[in-house]
Amino acid sequence: MVRGWGVRIGLPTAVVAAMGLSLVACGSGNDAPGPSLVLPEGTRPVGSGLPISAPNAPLSLGSIAVCLDRPGKVTIDSVRPKDPTGGLTVTDFALRPNPGWHHHNMLGDQKGTLSDAGFRGVRRTTLVCEAKTGRSSELGLQVTKTGQGNGTSRSFTIRWHSRDRSGSLTVPFALVLCAGPTADTPACAVGPLMPG
Amino acid sequence: MKSMATLVALTCAAMVGSGLVAGPADAASTSLAPIAQGLVQENGMPLSGADVVAVAWPNARVTTAGVEGASFSLLALGATTTAADGSFSLNVSPAAIPSEYKGRGGRVDVELIAANPTREIRFNYTSAPAPASPAVSASATSPTAGRWAMAATPQDGSAPSAAYVHLDLGEGTGWDASNDPAKWVDKAGHPFGVARRAEAAQIATSSRSAQVDVTRNAFATKAGQTGSSREALSLVPSLCAYQWGTWHNNRPEHFLNVYAWSGGMGSVTEDTGVDHTMGIGVSTNGFASMSAGGTSTVSLSSSGSQGGIVDSTVWNRINYRDHISNCGADERRPVDYYDMLSNDWSYAPHNNFTSSCVTKLAGSTFTTSSAKNSTYSTGVDIGSISVSAQSGYTAGMHLKFTFSSRSTFCGNSASGPAQSSQLDSRAG
């Protein structure tokens, strides 16, 4: 038996509990755990095909909503494509309060940088999820591809940290940067990149 | 008298404790997701002591092979009474259900009948065995263990959850918590809302039938025997027989509206295995009239695709069949598909959603393949009534927008298009 946890618990239980805690916390010792970055309720896999002819040309896209599961602050450290092809890379990312929360347009997709699209380089959020009102943050991504052909990503992985936690969050957003004037071609189909 | 009362109490305790009779205590004690659970009310007030029975219907293969006029039996899954707060819970092991009552993936078409001494209400849904989670894996190895989830896609796009059925014998309403009729839409795609929930949730009520007592008695008899507990029971055909009835093939199912403009047209793809959840008609007068009686989830057996869609309704064609009862109500139930993406396209006035909007580049595409589509309250015309229809954009169903011109693209969730169950494209 292990003493000192406030209640008596069996050793295997204590080990499992400790392992579980270690998976979600980095252990600052404070009482209230910090928040985690999550996706709003009801988020489902989607995909987008975007025409981008020239290599290394920046393209910005948004309407990726993220939020916190409880009050606090979370900072995003990195956003990376999953299984990228064609040299697809994330060259910048930023957060802003979801414009949909206040009945304004989110960023769809546009040529140019995130700065051009109105993002200010913020990478920290304090907004706790509220699906009914849309309270969340919009994540904007600035992407490009280095190759002449198509660039693809099955999803995006966000690395984040809060006061005493860190973790990763997968955004189920498949992307094809299509080397041509239109993404409505079999070669640029996003369906094969999406789950299922 | 005292000794008899003690004996009765001990016997009841033993039966409930052994699981031979499912009582209200089960609702509180079980940690597994049961095949049937919920709340019975009468005009909004909890109904204590109401009888609740659950039965399973034969699968599509058996139904298709059934010769018109021939008899078949339902499978009794359980019987219980509601607790003081109107709640009930019934469970059965997936392993206890014979194959002829299981569809794809072990799915079971369940019918709940709740009754007070004079009236009854019927509600159908399709339940599927859920994979055991680590938290319940130890229990799941037990022969009586089972976890179930609704086959219909939850409204919020989350993972399927266990059924939690709300039945009101006074108001004549029935609905499952994961498919709230307040979120259903009418033909034009407009939500009913909470104020009109009861209107969308109207289902069949009728005089109490023999089926409730036959099922209860079957379990009471079983409880007096030795053997395993919580088994499903074949009802004795002579006591409660059903007959295969007439087919009603080629019934139109309106399951989707695509709101799109010529510069951002829609396309729909349905692959083999896509699920559609469609309404059931219940009748007590030989189908002269019908009431809604819940839903059944049917999987597509083929695939189809259609592009170039601008502001249009989208349809399949469905085969329904009558099921005739000598002890309960007759039912007209969906069995399989006649045609996919059938040539029933008709104009759907454009809905401008405003909760979240983005601008899409000319030449871009947007595809969603795992969202829950809205439930259309009168999606299927099955004769004297129209019943609900819903398809999830599951892995096998895709809704794609192709933007040949710069477009405004909007959804009905403020969180964004990826959280929206309805979308529209327009010039801009």
HADDOCK unambig.tbl for C-alpha pairs under 7 A between the chains (distance, minus, plus):
assign (segid A and resid 42 and name CA) (segid B and resid 156 and name CA) 4.73 0.50 0.50
assign (segid A and resid 42 and name CA) (segid B and resid 157 and name CA) 4.67 0.50 0.50
assign (segid A and resid 42 and name CA) (segid B and resid 158 and name CA) 5.73 0.50 0.50
assign (segid A and resid 42 and name CA) (segid B and resid 419 and name CA) 5.27 0.50 0.50
assign (segid A and resid 43 and name CA) (segid B and resid 157 and name CA) 6.85 0.50 0.50
assign (segid A and resid 43 and name CA) (segid B and resid 418 and name CA) 5.65 0.50 0.50
assign (segid A and resid 43 and name CA) (segid B and resid 419 and name CA) 4.70 0.50 0.50
assign (segid A and resid 44 and name CA) (segid B and resid 157 and name CA) 6.58 0.50 0.50
assign (segid A and resid 44 and name CA) (segid B and resid 370 and name CA) 5.69 0.50 0.50
assign (segid A and resid 44 and name CA) (segid B and resid 371 and name CA) 5.62 0.50 0.50
assign (segid A and resid 44 and name CA) (segid B and resid 418 and name CA) 5.78 0.50 0.50
assign (segid A and resid 44 and name CA) (segid B and resid 419 and name CA) 6.39 0.50 0.50
assign (segid A and resid 45 and name CA) (segid B and resid 368 and name CA) 6.43 0.50 0.50
assign (segid A and resid 45 and name CA) (segid B and resid 369 and name CA) 6.52 0.50 0.50
assign (segid A and resid 45 and name CA) (segid B and resid 370 and name CA) 5.82 0.50 0.50
assign (segid A and resid 46 and name CA) (segid B and resid 367 and name CA) 5.58 0.50 0.50
assign (segid A and resid 46 and name CA) (segid B and resid 368 and name CA) 4.47 0.50 0.50
assign (segid A and resid 46 and name CA) (segid B and resid 369 and name CA) 6.47 0.50 0.50
assign (segid A and resid 46 and name CA) (segid B and resid 418 and name CA) 6.19 0.50 0.50
assign (segid A and resid 47 and name CA) (segid B and resid 366 and name CA) 5.76 0.50 0.50
assign (segid A and resid 47 and name CA) (segid B and resid 367 and name CA) 5.02 0.50 0.50
assign (segid A and resid 47 and name CA) (segid B and resid 368 and name CA) 6.45 0.50 0.50
assign (segid A and resid 48 and name CA) (segid B and resid 365 and name CA) 5.39 0.50 0.50
assign (segid A and resid 48 and name CA) (segid B and resid 366 and name CA) 4.55 0.50 0.50
assign (segid A and resid 48 and name CA) (segid B and resid 367 and name CA) 6.25 0.50 0.50
assign (segid A and resid 49 and name CA) (segid B and resid 364 and name CA) 5.28 0.50 0.50
assign (segid A and resid 49 and name CA) (segid B and resid 365 and name CA) 4.87 0.50 0.50
assign (segid A and resid 49 and name CA) (segid B and resid 366 and name CA) 6.60 0.50 0.50
assign (segid A and resid 50 and name CA) (segid B and resid 363 and name CA) 6.78 0.50 0.50
assign (segid A and resid 50 and name CA) (segid B and resid 364 and name CA) 4.58 0.50 0.50
assign (segid A and resid 50 and name CA) (segid B and resid 365 and name CA) 6.71 0.50 0.50
assign (segid A and resid 51 and name CA) (segid B and resid 363 and name CA) 5.97 0.50 0.50
assign (segid A and resid 51 and name CA) (segid B and resid 364 and name CA) 6.14 0.50 0.50
assign (segid A and resid 63 and name CA) (segid B and resid 416 and name CA) 5.96 0.50 0.50
assign (segid A and resid 65 and name CA) (segid B and resid 415 and name CA) 6.26 0.50 0.50
assign (segid A and resid 65 and name CA) (segid B and resid 416 and name CA) 6.87 0.50 0.50
assign (segid A and resid 100 and name CA) (segid B and resid 355 and name CA) 6.42 0.50 0.50
assign (segid A and resid 100 and name CA) (segid B and resid 356 and name CA) 5.00 0.50 0.50
assign (segid A and resid 100 and name CA) (segid B and resid 414 and name CA) 5.10 0.50 0.50
assign (segid A and resid 100 and name CA) (segid B and resid 415 and name CA) 6.42 0.50 0.50
assign (segid A and resid 101 and name CA) (segid B and resid 414 and name CA) 5.99 0.50 0.50
assign (segid A and resid 103 and name CA) (segid B and resid 355 and name CA) 6.60 0.50 0.50
assign (segid A and resid 105 and name CA) (segid B and resid 356 and name CA) 6.43 0.50 0.50
assign (segid A and resid 105 and name CA) (segid B and resid 357 and name CA) 4.97 0.50 0.50
assign (segid A and resid 105 and name CA) (segid B and resid 358 and name CA) 5.52 0.50 0.50
assign (segid A and resid 106 and name CA) (segid B and resid 356 and name CA) 6.96 0.50 0.50
assign (segid A and resid 106 and name CA) (segid B and resid 357 and name CA) 6.03 0.50 0.50
assign (segid A and resid 106 and name CA) (segid B and resid 358 and name CA) 5.15 0.50 0.50
assign (segid A and resid 107 and name CA) (segid B and resid 358 and name CA) 5.56 0.50 0.50
assign (segid A and resid 107 and name CA) (segid B and resid 359 and name CA) 6.81 0.50 0.50
assign (segid A and resid 108 and name CA) (segid B and resid 358 and name CA) 4.46 0.50 0.50
assign (segid A and resid 108 and name CA) (segid B and resid 359 and name CA) 4.79 0.50 0.50
assign (segid A and resid 108 and name CA) (segid B and resid 360 and name CA) 5.56 0.50 0.50
assign (segid A and resid 109 and name CA) (segid B and resid 359 and name CA) 6.57 0.50 0.50
assign (segid A and resid 109 and name CA) (segid B and resid 360 and name CA) 5.73 0.50 0.50
assign (segid A and resid 109 and name CA) (segid B and resid 361 and name CA) 6.31 0.50 0.50
assign (segid A and resid 110 and name CA) (segid B and resid 361 and name CA) 6.48 0.50 0.50
assign (segid A and resid 131 and name CA) (segid B and resid 415 and name CA) 6.43 0.50 0.50
assign (segid A and resid 133 and name CA) (segid B and resid 414 and name CA) 6.11 0.50 0.50
assign (segid A and resid 134 and name CA) (segid B and resid 414 and name CA) 4.39 0.50 0.50
assign (segid A and resid 134 and name CA) (segid B and resid 415 and name CA) 4.26 0.50 0.50
assign (segid A and resid 181 and name CA) (segid B and resid 363 and name CA) 6.08 0.50 0.50
assign (segid A and resid 182 and name CA) (segid B and resid 363 and name CA) 3.93 0.50 0.50
assign (segid A and resid 182 and name CA) (segid B and resid 364 and name CA) 6.21 0.50 0.50
assign (segid A and resid 183 and name CA) (segid B and resid 363 and name CA) 5.66 0.50 0.50
assign (segid A and resid 183 and name CA) (segid B and resid 364 and name CA) 5.34 0.50 0.50
assign (segid A and resid 183 and name CA) (segid B and resid 365 and name CA) 6.29 0.50 0.50
assign (segid A and resid 184 and name CA) (segid B and resid 363 and name CA) 6.93 0.50 0.50
assign (segid A and resid 184 and name CA) (segid B and resid 365 and name CA) 6.56 0.50 0.50
assign (segid A and resid 184 and name CA) (segid B and resid 402 and name CA) 6.54 0.50 0.50
assign (segid A and resid 195 and name CA) (segid B and resid 395 and name CA) 6.94 0.50 0.50
assign (segid A and resid 196 and name CA) (segid B and resid 395 and name CA) 4.92 0.50 0.50
